[in-house]
Amino acid sequence: MSKTDHRNRDFGRGLARAFAGAVIFGLPLLMTMEMWWLGFGIPSARLALLLLLFFPFLVALSWHVGFEPTFSLRDDLVDALVAYGVGFVASAVVLALLGVLTLEMSVREVVGKVSLQAVPASIGALLAQSQLGHQDEAQEPRGGVARYASDLFIMGVGALFLAFNLAPTEEMLLIALRLPPWGGALLMVVSVVVMHTFVYAVAFRGQPEDRAGGWSVLARFSITGYAIALLGSAYLLWTFGRFDGLGLAPALQVVSVLGFPAAVGAAAARLIL
């Protein structure tokens, strides 16, 4: 078999894993009613901004754990485009099978629903290599060592992915409104403690080694990672219109509520990816 045939075969396998990852990781949202409504009701400008900002995120994710080994920025750009394409196709197929997409719908509604669902599906497409495929040294961060920025990015991936699954739901707002005034602050403290404990205190498989002192690790990773989780949560809530009509205090409560699962996702990503 020639080198070209071997590369094409590997790419085909990677593409098949990408479709599997898109379906597996995207299925919870593909079967969520709020996402169907948001796909129709979300303002076009917010949806376009989400897709635009998300592309560099996919390029960086490909650099870390794409569905095939990449060796240049051009490869990562291509992988990000392919992941987007896989996410769109997988989302459209599943939504059509579920009867969410019909021939009577307008083009705007179909495009909105598929485009929104393609965001988490494309993450799944790129995570397919690390979670479904066999591990390859070429898939490690370039240079062979995990850098601080890479660790923070990986935590951001986990935070955004888990937050994306919950941000569209009404439960985030309902929980926030039920909390006492001090509940949000307490939840933020607990989130940092849980995040730090998951990664450094309970000796899970994949726990990173860090020779720095405990307070340094807490500040550089847990607190900084939680800040990233909060920023991502706030952006998703704004994108999905969850801040519309809310005052500052209730909005901060909602962010703290979504920040809790986002922090868990950030900690899990640091252990898994």
C-alpha positions as CSV (number, residue, x, y, z in Angstrom):
1,M,0.0,0.0,0.0
2,S,1.4,3.4,-1.0
3,K,1.9,6.2,1.5
4,T,-1.0,8.1,-0.1
5,D,-3.3,5.1,0.2
6,H,-2.2,4.7,3.8
7,R,-2.9,8.4,4.6
8,N,-6.3,8.2,2.9
9,R,-7.2,5.1,4.9
10,D,-6.2,6.8,8.1
11,F,-8.2,9.9,7.2
12,G,-11.2,7.8,6.4
13,R,-11.0,6.0,9.8
14,G,-10.6,9.4,11.5
15,L,-13.6,10.7,9.7
16,A,-15.7,7.7,10.7
17,R,-14.6,8.2,14.3
18,A,-15.5,11.9,14.0
19,F,-19.1,11.1,12.9
20,A,-19.3,8.6,15.9
21,G,-18.0,11.3,18.3
22,A,-20.3,13.9,16.9
23,V,-23.4,11.7,17.5
24,I,-22.3,10.4,20.9
25,F,-21.3,13.8,22.3
26,G,-24.1,15.7,20.6
27,L,-27.0,13.3,21.3
28,P,-28.1,14.8,24.7
29,L,-28.6,18.2,23.1
30,L,-30.0,16.8,19.8
31,M,-32.8,15.4,21.9
32,T,-33.3,18.5,24.1
33,M,-36.5,20.5,23.4
34,E,-35.0,23.8,24.5
35,M,-32.3,23.5,21.8
36,W,-35.0,23.0,19.1
37,W,-36.7,26.2,20.2
38,L,-33.4,28.1,20.4
39,G,-32.4,27.1,17.0
40,F,-35.5,28.9,15.7
41,G,-35.6,31.8,18.2
42,I,-32.0,32.7,18.7
43,P,-31.1,36.1,17.1
44,S,-29.1,35.6,13.9
45,A,-26.4,37.9,15.0
46,R,-25.8,35.9,18.2
47,L,-25.8,32.6,16.3
48,A,-23.3,34.0,13.7
49,L,-21.1,35.3,16.5
50,L,-21.1,31.9,18.2
51,L,-20.1,30.1,15.0
52,L,-17.5,32.7,14.2
53,L,-15.8,32.7,17.6
54,F,-16.0,28.9,17.8
55,F,-13.9,28.2,14.7
56,P,-10.6,29.3,16.3
57,F,-11.5,27.2,19.3
58,L,-11.9,24.2,17.1
59,V,-8.5,24.9,15.4
60,A,-6.9,25.0,18.9
61,L,-8.7,21.8,19.9
62,S,-7.4,20.1,16.7
63,W,-3.9,21.1,17.7
64,H,-4.4,19.2,21.0
65,V,-6.6,16.2,20.2
66,G,-7.8,16.2,16.6
67,F,-9.2,13.1,14.9
68,E,-6.0,12.6,13.0
69,P,-2.4,13.6,13.7
70,T,-1.7,17.2,12.5
71,F,1.7,18.8,11.9
72,S,0.9,22.3,10.8
73,L,-1.5,25.2,11.2
74,R,-2.9,24.3,7.8
75,D,-3.7,20.8,8.9
76,D,-5.5,22.1,12.0
77,L,-7.5,24.6,9.9
78,V,-8.6,21.7,7.6
79,D,-9.5,19.5,10.6
80,A,-11.5,22.3,12.1
81,L,-13.4,22.8,8.9
82,V,-14.0,19.0,8.6
83,A,-15.2,18.9,12.2
84,Y,-17.7,21.7,11.5
85,G,-18.9,19.8,8.4
86,V,-19.2,16.5,10.3
87,G,-21.1,18.4,13.1
88,F,-23.5,19.9,10.6
89,V,-24.2,16.6,8.7
90,A,-24.5,14.5,11.8
91,S,-26.8,17.0,13.5
92,A,-29.0,17.3,10.4
93,V,-29.3,13.5,10.0
94,V,-30.2,12.9,13.6
95,L,-32.7,15.8,13.8
96,A,-34.3,14.6,10.6
97,L,-34.6,11.0,12.0
98,L,-36.2,12.4,15.2
99,G,-38.7,14.4,13.2
100,V,-37.4,17.7,14.4
101,L,-36.6,18.8,10.8
102,T,-39.5,18.7,8.3
103,L,-40.0,19.8,4.8
104,E,-42.5,22.4,5.9
105,M,-39.9,24.3,7.9
106,S,-38.4,27.5,6.6
107,V,-34.8,27.6,5.5
108,R,-34.0,30.0,8.4
109,E,-35.4,27.5,11.0
110,V,-33.6,24.5,9.6
111,V,-30.3,26.4,9.3
112,G,-30.7,27.8,12.8
113,K,-31.4,24.4,14.4
114,V,-28.7,22.5,12.6
115,S,-26.1,25.3,13.1
116,L,-26.6,25.5,16.8
117,Q,-26.5,21.7,17.3
118,A,-23.4,21.5,15.1
119,V,-21.3,23.4,17.8
120,P,-21.2,20.6,20.4
121,A,-21.3,17.9,17.7
122,S,-18.1,19.4,16.2
123,I,-16.4,19.2,19.6
124,G,-17.4,15.6,19.8
125,A,-16.0,15.0,16.3
126,L,-12.6,16.3,17.4
127,L,-12.6,14.6,20.7
128,A,-13.3,11.3,19.0
129,Q,-9.5,10.5,18.6
130,S,-8.7,10.9,22.3
131,Q,-11.9,9.1,23.5
132,L,-12.7,6.6,20.8
133,G,-9.5,6.1,18.8
134,H,-6.1,4.8,19.8
135,Q,-3.6,7.2,21.3
136,D,-0.7,8.4,19.3
137,E,2.3,10.3,20.5
138,A,1.7,12.7,17.6
139,Q,-1.5,13.7,19.3
140,E,0.4,15.1,22.4
141,P,0.7,18.9,22.6
142,R,3.6,20.0,20.3
143,G,7.0,19.9,21.9
144,G,6.1,16.8,23.9
145,V,5.2,18.6,27.1
146,A,2.0,20.0,28.5
147,R,2.3,23.8,28.8
148,Y,0.4,25.9,31.2
149,A,-1.7,27.6,28.4
150,S,-2.5,24.1,27.1
151,D,-3.7,23.0,30.5
152,L,-6.0,26.1,30.8
153,F,-7.3,25.5,27.3
154,I,-8.2,21.9,28.0
155,M,-10.0,23.0,31.1
156,G,-11.9,25.5,29.0
157,V,-12.9,22.7,26.6
158,G,-14.4,20.7,29.4
159,A,-16.1,23.7,30.9
160,L,-17.7,24.8,27.7
161,F,-18.8,21.4,26.6
162,L,-20.6,20.6,29.9
163,A,-22.0,24.1,30.2
164,F,-23.3,23.9,26.6
165,N,-25.4,20.9,27.6
166,L,-27.1,22.8,30.5
167,A,-27.1,26.5,29.5
168,P,-30.1,26.2,27.2
169,T,-32.3,24.6,29.9
170,E,-34.8,26.5,32.0
171,E,-33.5,24.7,35.1
172,M,-30.5,27.0,35.4
173,L,-32.7,30.0,35.8
174,L,-35.1,28.2,38.2
175,I,-32.3,27.0,40.4
176,A,-30.8,30.5,40.5
177,L,-34.1,32.1,41.5
178,R,-34.6,29.5,44.3
179,L,-31.2,30.2,45.9
180,P,-30.9,32.6,48.8
181,P,-28.9,35.8,48.2
182,W,-25.7,34.3,49.6
183,G,-26.3,31.0,47.8
184,G,-24.4,32.1,44.6
185,A,-21.3,33.1,46.5
186,L,-21.3,29.8,48.5
187,L,-21.8,27.8,45.2
188,M,-18.7,29.6,43.8
189,V,-16.6,28.6,46.7
190,V,-17.8,25.0,46.6
191,S,-17.1,24.9,42.9
192,V,-13.5,25.9,43.3
193,V,-13.1,23.3,46.2
194,V,-14.7,20.6,44.2
195,M,-12.6,21.4,41.1
196,H,-9.4,21.4,43.1
197,T,-10.3,18.2,44.9
198,F,-11.2,16.3,41.8
199,V,-7.9,17.1,40.1
200,Y,-5.3,17.1,42.9
201,A,-6.7,15.5,46.1
202,V,-8.4,12.2,45.3
203,A,-5.8,10.5,43.1
204,F,-8.0,9.8,40.1
205,R,-6.3,8.1,37.1
206,G,-4.7,10.8,35.0
207,Q,-4.1,13.2,37.9
208,P,-1.5,15.7,36.7
209,E,1.8,15.9,38.5
210,D,2.8,19.3,39.7
211,R,5.8,20.0,41.9
212,A,4.7,23.5,42.9
213,G,3.2,24.2,46.3
214,G,-0.5,23.6,47.0
215,W,-1.4,27.3,47.1
216,S,0.4,28.0,43.8
217,V,-1.5,25.1,42.1
218,L,-4.8,26.4,43.6
219,A,-4.2,29.9,42.2
220,R,-2.7,29.0,38.8
221,F,-5.0,26.1,37.9
222,S,-8.1,25.8,40.1
223,I,-9.0,29.4,40.6
224,T,-7.9,30.5,37.1
225,G,-9.6,27.5,35.6
226,Y,-12.8,28.4,37.4
227,A,-12.6,31.9,36.2
228,I,-12.4,30.5,32.6
229,A,-15.5,28.3,33.4
230,L,-17.4,31.4,34.6
231,L,-16.6,33.4,31.6
232,G,-17.6,30.6,29.3
233,S,-20.8,30.1,31.2
234,A,-21.7,33.8,31.1
235,Y,-21.1,33.9,27.3
236,L,-23.3,30.9,26.7
237,L,-26.1,32.2,28.9
238,W,-26.0,35.5,27.0
239,T,-26.0,33.7,23.6
240,F,-29.0,31.7,24.6
241,G,-30.9,34.8,25.9
242,R,-30.9,33.7,29.6
243,F,-29.9,37.2,30.8
244,D,-32.8,38.9,28.9
245,G,-34.9,40.8,31.4
246,L,-32.7,39.9,34.4
247,G,-31.0,42.4,36.8
248,L,-27.4,42.2,37.7
249,A,-27.9,40.1,40.9
250,P,-30.1,37.4,39.3
251,A,-27.7,37.2,36.3
252,L,-24.7,36.6,38.6
253,Q,-26.7,33.9,40.4
254,V,-27.4,32.2,37.1
255,V,-23.7,32.3,36.2
256,S,-22.7,30.8,39.5
257,V,-25.2,28.0,39.0
258,L,-24.0,27.1,35.5
259,G,-20.4,27.7,36.7
260,F,-20.7,24.7,39.1
261,P,-21.1,22.0,36.3
262,A,-18.7,24.0,34.1
263,A,-16.1,23.7,36.9
264,V,-16.7,19.9,37.1
265,G,-16.3,19.7,33.4
266,A,-13.1,21.6,33.5
267,A,-11.6,19.3,36.2
268,A,-12.7,16.2,34.3
269,A,-11.2,17.4,31.1
270,R,-7.8,18.0,32.8
271,L,-7.9,14.3,33.9
272,I,-9.2,12.8,30.7
273,L,-7.8,14.7,27.7
